[in-house]
Structure formats: C-alpha cells, structure tokens
Amino acid sequence: MSQPPNSEPLTEDEVTANDILAPFDIQVVRVNGEFTRSGNVTGLQAAYLHLETAQQIPQSVKKSINGFDERRQQQLTDCVNARGYPWDPNVAKNPIIDTKERVVYEPGPPSEVFAACLEEVNARYGFRDEGDLADILLRAKGPDAKLYGSE
C-alpha cells in the first residue's frame, strides 16, 4: 500500500501495526497530524477476528483505531443529519420495544441516504469494501487461521 502524499511519520507501534495489518489490506497513517486508516474496511474486521493478529496489534494502535472509528461514526451521523434525517446510531442499536414476540428499533434513515453518506465518509479515507471476512482471512492467513471463539 502506498503512503498518501500528505502523510507524516508514524510511531514505532504504528509501523509495527502496519506490518501486522498489511496482509489484511489495512494501513494506518497520520495525515495532518491525525491518526487515520485506509484500505479494505472488511480487512480490519478480519484482522480483529484472527486470534494471533489481534493479539499482536499494539494496544496504543488499537486505542487510536477506536478513536478514529468514533470520529468516522460521528462524520457518518453528521452526514445523515445534514440530509434531513435525524439519526443517532446509539439509539438505533437499542430496541424501543423488546418482548419475546417482537423487537422494534427506532426507524433509521432511508437506505439510499445512509449508503450515500457511508460512501462519502469512506471516500475521505480511501476505504474500499472488498470481499467477505472468510475470503480475506483465507488470503491473509491461510486455511488454518485460528479465530476468536475457535480456541
């Protein structure tokens, strides 16, 4: 993966994380002083599911990834809200009715609005959504990859 033209030097932990995440098509970079990541969106999920990889990623980078994901979620929320659909992803995760017979969630934005905002936010960071978890894990770690829950 190539470095963006305006990227800045990485910490030792971030360089280590890039070496670990490379098979999953994920890269961490610093752009304008801000920690970001790019590459295959599904690749990070696959890396976190792979037991050895998840254990090797430095904690400082995991913390930075979480902070980045929170900022990215806020950008997605802001985009949806700016298009006239008040949306709070935290409310959307909690059912407004939850009985044995049915579970009802607060209605979210129309799927085409959400998809357009997701595409817009992902484009800022050079994200792609390519392949499913199983394919990415197979390419990155082979058929004997040990996943969380399989140990």
C-alpha positions in Angstrom: 0.0 0.0 0.0 1.4 3.4 -0.8 1.6 6.3 1.7 -0.7 9.2 1.0 1.2 12.3 -0.3 0.5 14.3 2.8 1.2 11.5 5.4 3.5 12.1 8.3 6.0 9.9 10.1 4.5 7.1 12.2 5.3 5.9 15.7 7.1 2.7 16.2 3.9 1.0 17.3 2.1 2.3 14.1 4.9 0.9 11.9 4.5 -2.4 13.7 0.8 -2.4 13.3 1.1 -1.7 9.5 3.4 -4.7 9.2 0.8 -6.9 11.0 -2.2 -5.5 9.2 -0.7 -5.5 5.7 -1.9 -9.0 4.8 -5.5 -7.7 5.5 -5.1 -4.7 3.2 -5.2 -2.2 6.1 -2.9 0.7 6.7 -2.6 3.2 9.4 -1.3 6.7 8.5 -1.0 10.1 10.0 -2.5 12.9 7.9 -2.3 16.5 9.1 -1.3 15.2 12.5 -4.4 13.0 12.7 -4.4 9.2 13.0 -6.3 7.6 10.2 -6.5 4.3 8.5 -7.3 3.3 4.9 -7.7 0.2 2.8 -10.3 -2.6 3.0 -13.0 -1.9 5.6 -13.7 -5.6 6.0 -10.0 -6.3 6.4 -9.9 -4.7 9.8 -12.8 -6.9 11.0 -10.9 -9.9 9.7 -7.7 -8.9 11.4 -9.5 -8.5 14.7 -11.2 -11.9 14.3 -7.8 -13.6 13.7 -6.6 -14.5 17.1 -2.8 -14.1 16.6 -3.2 -10.8 14.7 -5.5 -9.3 17.2 -3.0 -10.1 20.0 -0.1 -8.7 18.1 -1.5 -5.2 17.3 -0.1 -2.8 19.8 -2.6 -1.5 22.4 -1.7 2.1 21.6 -2.8 1.5 18.0 -6.0 -0.3 19.0 -6.8 2.7 21.1 -6.1 5.0 18.1 -8.2 2.9 15.8 -11.1 3.1 18.3 -10.8 6.9 18.4 -10.6 7.1 14.7 -13.7 4.8 14.3 -15.6 7.1 16.8 -14.7 10.2 14.6 -15.7 8.3 11.5 -19.0 7.3 13.1 -19.7 11.0 14.0 -18.9 12.0 10.4 -21.5 9.5 9.2 -24.0 10.7 11.7 -23.4 14.3 10.7 -23.8 13.5 7.0 -27.1 11.7 7.6 -28.4 14.5 9.8 -27.4 17.1 7.3 -29.5 15.4 4.7 -32.6 15.9 6.9 -32.8 12.6 8.8 -32.1 13.0 12.5 -30.2 9.9 13.4 -28.4 8.7 16.5 -26.6 5.4 16.0 -26.6 4.8 19.7 -30.4 5.0 19.8 -30.6 2.9 16.7 -28.8 0.0 18.4 -31.3 -0.1 21.3 -34.8 -1.5 20.7 -37.8 0.7 21.6 -39.9 -2.5 22.1 -38.3 -5.7 23.2 -40.6 -8.6 24.0 -40.4 -12.3 23.4 -42.7 -11.9 20.4 -41.0 -8.9 18.7 -38.2 -6.5 18.8 -38.7 -3.0 17.2 -36.0 -0.4 16.6 -36.2 3.3 16.0 -36.5 3.8 12.3 -33.3 4.9 10.7 -32.6 7.0 7.6 -33.6 5.6 4.2 -31.1 3.1 3.0 -30.1 5.2 0.0 -29.3 8.2 2.2 -27.2 6.0 4.6 -25.4 4.4 1.7 -24.6 7.7 0.1 -23.2 9.1 3.4 -21.2 5.9 4.0 -19.7 6.2 0.6 -18.9 9.8 1.1 -17.2 9.2 4.5 -15.3 6.1 3.3 -14.0 8.1 0.3 -12.3 10.6 2.6 -10.1 7.8 3.9 -9.6 5.7 0.8 -11.7 2.9 2.2 -12.9 0.0 0.0 -15.3 -2.8 0.9 -13.9 -5.8 -0.9 -14.5 -9.4 -0.2 -16.1 -11.1 2.8 -14.4 -12.0 6.1 -13.8 -15.6 5.2 -12.1 -14.7 1.9 -9.9 -12.0 3.5 -8.9 -14.4 6.3 -8.0 -17.1 3.9 -5.9 -14.8 1.7 -4.2 -13.2 4.7 -3.6 -16.2 7.0 -4.4 -19.4 5.1 -7.0 -22.1 5.8 -5.7 -22.9 9.3 -6.3 -19.5 10.8 -7.5 -19.6 14.4 -10.3 -17.2 15.0 -11.8 -15.9 18.2 -14.2 -18.5 19.6 -12.3 -21.3 18.0 -9.5 -21.6 20.6 
